[in-house]
């Protein structure tokens, strides 16, 4: 299997896909959740709510894209380089988001109060999901799932991120995800994350298609992950919507997400090179981090003074603008500084290890 090398063009369509996923999640929180409006979303947005109600599936799209991106960005890197890239990518915008959200909750303790500022400090670590400390923003739960994926994929990196090793990883993780629900092992279930592992594994397979070529084996992996993902769709629906909501739209959204990733992997969307999509992709992460609890607090504060549609639409625009500011003026420079500092620390470790 010959390696065609890294992608020579920016996958702008991938930026567009994750931005759409972010808007799905934002619309779900702003249009569907009753907590901020004081009444059901269907009563506030009778036309938009039936569509926005399935926006929570944007998280599944994030995980699908994550598998693709991590496999792509880790190729040829050492374990230290992998760790530095993930830390410098995740933390600067996250720290800014925690400070921003804490500030909003401190000024307007309407939707949620900060009972212990020590919890805010723990949230800065991004490890609160494993410590039974409450998330400052409920959207942060996905970050802990991502961290588990990074820990698992870190097992591949020292052996080399190759076609063979990635396929082996996909097979082992698939087996773990199938066995975990009935194995009676809390540790296995914790790391296998069977609810979401099919999306990460499929993303890896899609990148292998992109980097090498589509093969029957890779298609089998993708189709198998799509089928396994169906196991948990109804459960996720029950968590996020009323039990009476039809499940078929959720399955359709997942199918469309897989189809979009297949189109990207096969190069069908390479001509999509709109520059604004690059900016949209760049602000997706900070937008996701800041929009939920802070946004719901704003809705709760102004719901009796501003009509629902202008309030939700205007708030989405404001949050997008704040996300752009964070990405450009906080995340970008902080990432460079953090990455440079971590690289110096890594070089110190390597120098000490090679010293007589």
PLY file of the C-alpha trace (Angstrom):
ply
format ascii 1.0
element vertex 356
property float x
property float y
property float z
element edge 355
property int vertex1
property int vertex2
end_header
0.00 0.00 0.00
1.77 3.15 -1.19
1.54 6.31 0.87
0.37 9.23 -1.25
1.69 11.56 1.43
-0.12 14.25 3.37
-2.95 16.19 1.81
-1.48 18.96 -0.34
-4.54 21.16 -0.22
-6.42 22.40 2.78
-9.57 20.40 3.32
-11.81 23.45 3.47
-14.90 21.26 3.22
-13.86 19.74 6.55
-13.85 23.23 8.07
-17.33 23.73 6.70
-18.56 20.43 8.11
-17.41 21.13 11.66
-18.83 24.65 11.51
-22.20 23.24 10.49
-21.90 20.76 13.38
-21.25 23.64 15.78
-24.28 25.56 14.52
-26.36 22.40 14.97
-25.37 22.20 18.63
-25.92 25.93 19.16
-29.38 25.78 17.58
-30.30 22.78 19.71
-29.39 24.60 22.91
-30.92 27.97 21.97
-34.07 26.74 20.26
-34.97 23.44 21.93
-34.05 23.68 25.62
-36.87 24.99 27.78
-34.72 25.95 30.77
-33.77 29.39 29.46
-37.12 30.32 27.88
-39.28 29.08 30.74
-41.46 27.08 28.33
-40.94 24.34 25.74
-38.95 25.23 22.66
-41.82 23.98 20.51
-43.99 26.77 21.94
-41.32 29.44 21.36
-40.14 28.27 17.92
-42.92 26.13 16.44
-41.33 26.08 12.98
-37.62 25.82 13.80
-37.80 23.55 16.83
-38.59 20.26 15.01
-35.38 20.68 12.99
-33.19 22.18 15.73
-34.28 19.38 18.06
-31.76 17.07 16.38
-28.88 19.51 16.62
-27.30 17.51 19.45
-26.04 15.18 16.72
-23.42 17.80 15.96
-21.41 16.15 18.73
-21.35 12.88 16.80
-20.14 14.80 13.76
-17.36 16.35 15.87
-16.17 12.90 16.93
-16.27 11.64 13.34
-14.14 14.56 12.17
-11.84 14.18 15.18
-10.85 10.65 14.20
-9.95 11.89 10.72
-8.02 14.95 11.91
-6.05 13.25 14.67
-4.91 10.46 12.38
-3.94 13.03 9.73
-2.10 15.41 12.07
-0.25 12.68 13.97
1.29 10.97 10.94
5.08 10.94 11.25
5.13 12.53 14.71
6.69 11.30 17.92
4.71 10.75 21.09
6.08 13.97 22.55
5.11 15.93 19.45
1.64 14.38 19.58
1.17 15.39 23.21
2.38 18.93 22.54
0.09 19.34 19.54
-2.96 18.22 21.52
-2.23 20.27 24.64
-1.45 23.43 22.67
-4.52 22.91 20.50
-7.05 22.24 23.25
-6.11 24.36 26.24
-5.69 28.04 25.25
-9.23 28.47 23.88
-10.58 26.29 26.68
-8.96 28.42 29.38
-10.39 31.55 27.76
-13.82 29.91 27.63
-13.72 28.92 31.30
-12.81 32.49 32.31
-15.52 33.90 30.03
-18.23 31.57 31.30
-17.24 32.07 34.93
-17.47 35.82 34.40
-20.96 35.57 32.91
-22.17 33.33 35.76
-20.64 35.65 38.33
-22.41 38.69 36.82
-25.72 36.93 36.12
-26.18 33.92 38.43
-29.58 33.15 36.90
-29.21 29.80 35.15
-26.41 28.53 37.36
-24.45 29.72 40.37
-20.78 29.15 41.04
-21.03 27.47 44.43
-17.33 26.75 44.82
-14.66 28.71 42.97
-12.37 25.74 43.51
-14.56 23.89 40.99
-13.73 26.59 38.44
-10.04 26.01 39.09
-10.48 22.25 38.64
-12.36 22.93 35.40
-9.26 24.70 34.09
-7.53 21.31 34.12
-10.16 19.79 31.77
-9.98 16.70 34.00
-13.13 17.39 36.02
-14.99 14.63 34.17
-12.89 12.02 35.94
-13.01 13.70 39.34
-16.78 14.00 39.81
-16.46 17.78 39.75
-19.33 19.53 37.99
-18.63 20.97 34.56
-18.77 24.74 34.57
-20.49 24.41 31.19
-22.37 21.23 30.35
-20.86 21.23 26.85
-17.46 20.38 28.35
-18.41 16.71 28.75
-17.34 16.03 25.16
-13.79 17.17 25.90
-13.27 14.34 28.36
-14.39 11.87 25.69
-11.84 13.44 23.34
-9.12 13.08 25.96
-9.87 9.35 26.23
-9.46 9.06 22.46
-6.10 10.82 22.65
-4.93 8.49 25.41
-5.90 5.46 23.34
-4.38 6.76 20.12
-1.20 7.63 22.01
-0.66 3.87 22.24
-0.28 3.78 18.46
2.12 6.71 18.11
5.28 5.13 19.65
4.93 2.16 17.28
4.42 4.50 14.34
1.23 5.84 12.83
1.13 3.59 9.78
-1.61 2.06 7.67
-1.14 -1.32 9.35
-1.06 0.04 12.89
-4.10 2.25 12.33
-6.13 -0.65 10.94
-5.05 -2.78 13.89
-6.06 -0.01 16.28
-9.47 0.27 14.59
-9.99 -3.48 14.97
-8.98 -3.59 18.62
-11.05 -0.57 19.58
-14.06 -1.94 17.73
-13.75 -5.22 19.62
-13.40 -3.37 22.93
-16.47 -1.28 22.18
-18.53 -4.37 21.38
-17.42 -6.28 24.47
-17.45 -3.41 26.99
-21.22 -3.14 27.63
-21.46 -6.78 28.79
-17.96 -7.38 30.16
-18.72 -5.99 33.59
-15.47 -4.02 33.61
-15.82 -0.39 34.53
-12.31 0.37 33.33
-12.93 -1.19 29.92
-16.23 0.64 29.50
-14.59 3.89 30.63
-11.91 3.84 27.96
-13.77 2.00 25.19
-16.56 4.66 25.18
-18.76 2.33 23.07
-21.36 5.06 22.52
-18.95 7.19 20.54
-16.03 4.98 19.48
-17.67 4.12 16.10
-17.36 7.74 15.04
-13.68 8.03 15.95
-12.86 4.71 14.28
-14.78 5.62 11.12
-12.92 8.95 10.99
-9.59 7.12 11.10
-10.69 4.81 8.29
-11.80 7.79 6.20
-8.37 9.36 6.62
-6.69 6.14 5.51
-8.86 6.28 2.38
-7.76 9.84 1.83
-4.08 9.20 2.44
-3.82 5.90 0.55
-6.85 4.77 -1.41
-10.27 3.35 -0.63
-10.19 -0.42 -0.23
-12.76 -3.05 0.57
-11.24 -3.40 4.05
-11.61 0.30 4.84
-15.17 0.35 3.54
-15.97 -2.66 5.72
-14.60 -0.76 8.74
-16.67 2.32 7.91
-19.89 0.42 7.27
-19.41 -1.62 10.45
-18.94 1.56 12.50
-22.06 3.06 10.96
-24.04 -0.02 11.95
-22.59 -0.10 15.47
-23.41 3.58 15.93
-27.09 2.79 15.40
-27.10 0.85 18.68
-26.98 4.02 20.75
-29.00 6.46 18.63
-32.30 5.77 20.42
-30.59 6.07 23.81
-29.04 9.39 22.86
-32.43 10.52 21.58
-34.05 9.74 24.92
-31.41 11.75 26.75
-31.74 14.81 24.52
-35.40 14.77 23.44
-38.82 13.56 24.46
-39.41 9.84 24.21
-42.07 10.45 21.57
-39.63 12.04 19.11
-39.07 9.92 15.98
-35.64 8.33 15.73
-35.37 8.22 11.94
-34.25 11.88 11.54
-31.31 11.14 13.86
-30.31 8.12 11.78
-30.61 10.23 8.63
-28.33 12.95 10.04
-25.71 10.34 10.94
-25.96 8.83 7.46
-25.48 12.28 5.89
-22.45 12.93 8.13
-20.86 9.66 7.02
-21.66 10.51 3.39
-20.04 13.94 3.77
-16.90 12.40 5.27
-16.79 9.85 2.45
-16.98 12.69 -0.09
-14.10 14.47 1.64
-12.04 11.28 1.87
-12.55 10.52 -1.81
-11.66 14.05 -2.90
-15.12 14.87 -4.22
-15.16 18.18 -2.33
-11.58 19.28 -3.00
-12.83 22.13 -5.19
-14.56 23.70 -2.22
-11.89 26.27 -1.32
-13.90 29.22 -0.03
-11.59 31.16 2.24
-14.31 32.14 4.69
-14.77 28.47 5.54
-11.24 28.43 6.95
-12.20 31.15 9.39
-15.44 29.33 10.18
-13.53 26.15 10.94
-11.04 28.02 13.11
-13.71 29.58 15.34
-15.74 26.38 15.73
-13.90 25.18 18.83
-14.16 28.43 20.85
-17.78 28.85 19.69
-18.65 25.42 21.01
-16.91 26.14 24.31
-18.56 29.47 25.10
-22.05 29.24 23.69
-24.08 27.05 26.04
-24.41 28.17 29.67
-23.37 31.75 28.96
-25.80 31.89 26.05
-28.68 30.37 27.98
-28.03 32.88 30.75
-28.34 35.75 28.27
-31.58 34.28 26.88
-32.99 33.93 30.39
-32.02 37.52 31.21
-33.56 39.09 28.09
-36.39 36.70 27.22
-39.09 39.09 28.43
-37.58 42.12 26.69
-36.50 40.84 23.26
-38.61 38.72 20.86
-37.38 35.09 20.63
-36.19 35.03 17.01
-34.09 38.22 17.17
-32.77 37.18 20.57
-31.64 33.69 19.46
-30.30 34.89 16.09
-28.56 37.93 17.57
-27.07 35.89 20.38
-25.69 33.36 17.88
-24.05 36.22 15.97
-22.63 37.73 19.17
-21.24 34.38 20.33
-19.71 33.79 16.91
-18.04 37.20 17.08
-16.69 36.52 20.58
-15.42 33.14 19.36
-13.63 34.89 16.50
-12.03 37.32 18.96
-10.90 34.48 21.23
-9.48 32.52 18.31
-7.61 35.45 16.82
-6.43 37.38 19.87
-6.19 34.71 22.57
-6.00 31.22 21.15
-3.62 31.94 18.27
-0.87 33.78 20.21
-1.30 31.63 23.33
-1.01 28.45 21.29
2.28 29.63 19.79
3.70 30.49 23.21
2.50 27.28 24.82
3.78 25.13 21.97
7.20 26.81 22.04
7.47 26.35 25.80
6.44 22.70 25.66
8.92 22.04 22.85
11.70 23.51 24.97
10.64 21.30 27.85
10.61 18.26 25.57
14.09 19.08 24.29
15.30 19.37 27.88
13.93 15.89 28.62
15.58 14.47 25.50
18.89 16.15 26.33
18.80 14.82 29.88
18.00 11.34 28.62
20.98 11.39 26.24
23.40 12.87 28.76
26.14 10.50 30.01
0 1
1 2
2 3
3 4
4 5
5 6
6 7
7 8
8 9
9 10
10 11
11 12
12 13
13 14
14 15
15 16
16 17
17 18
18 19
19 20
20 21
21 22
22 23
23 24
24 25
25 26
26 27
27 28
28 29
29 30
30 31
31 32
32 33
33 34
34 35
35 36
36 37
37 38
38 39
39 40
40 41
41 42
42 43
43 44
44 45
45 46
46 47
47 48
48 49
49 50
50 51
51 52
52 53
53 54
54 55
55 56
56 57
57 58
58 59
59 60
60 61
61 62
62 63
63 64
64 65
65 66
66 67
67 68
68 69
69 70
70 71
71 72
72 73
73 74
74 75
75 76
76 77
77 78
78 79
79 80
80 81
81 82
82 83
83 84
84 85
85 86
86 87
87 88
88 89
89 90
90 91
91 92
92 93
93 94
94 95
95 96
96 97
97 98
98 99
99 100
100 101
101 102
102 103
103 104
104 105
105 106
106 107
107 108
108 109
109 110
110 111
111 112
112 113
113 114
114 115
115 116
116 117
117 118
118 119
119 120
120 121
121 122
122 123
123 124
124 125
125 126
126 127
127 128
128 129
129 130
130 131
131 132
132 133
133 134
134 135
135 136
136 137
137 138
138 139
139 140
140 141
141 142
142 143
143 144
144 145
145 146
146 147
147 148
148 149
149 150
150 151
151 152
152 153
153 154
154 155
155 156
156 157
157 158
158 159
159 160
160 161
161 162
162 163
163 164
164 165
165 166
166 167
167 168
168 169
169 170
170 171
171 172
172 173
173 174
174 175
175 176
176 177
177 178
178 179
179 180
180 181
181 182
182 183
183 184
184 185
185 186
186 187
187 188
188 189
189 190
190 191
191 192
192 193
193 194
194 195
195 196
196 197
197 198
198 199
199 200
200 201
201 202
202 203
203 204
204 205
205 206
206 207
207 208
208 209
209 210
210 211
211 212
212 213
213 214
214 215
215 216
216 217
217 218
218 219
219 220
220 221
221 222
222 223
223 224
224 225
225 226
226 227
227 228
228 229
229 230
230 231
231 232
232 233
233 234
234 235
235 236
236 237
237 238
238 239
239 240
240 241
241 242
242 243
243 244
244 245
245 246
246 247
247 248
248 249
249 250
250 251
251 252
252 253
253 254
254 255
255 256
256 257
257 258
258 259
259 260
260 261
261 262
262 263
263 264
264 265
265 266
266 267
267 268
268 269
269 270
270 271
271 272
272 273
273 274
274 275
275 276
276 277
277 278
278 279
279 280
280 281
281 282
282 283
283 284
284 285
285 286
286 287
287 288
288 289
289 290
290 291
291 292
292 293
293 294
294 295
295 296
296 297
297 298
298 299
299 300
300 301
301 302
302 303
303 304
304 305
305 306
306 307
307 308
308 309
309 310
310 311
311 312
312 313
313 314
314 315
315 316
316 317
317 318
318 319
319 320
320 321
321 322
322 323
323 324
324 325
325 326
326 327
327 328
328 329
329 330
330 331
331 332
332 333
333 334
334 335
335 336
336 337
337 338
338 339
339 340
340 341
341 342
342 343
343 344
344 345
345 346
346 347
347 348
348 349
349 350
350 351
351 352
352 353
353 354
354 355
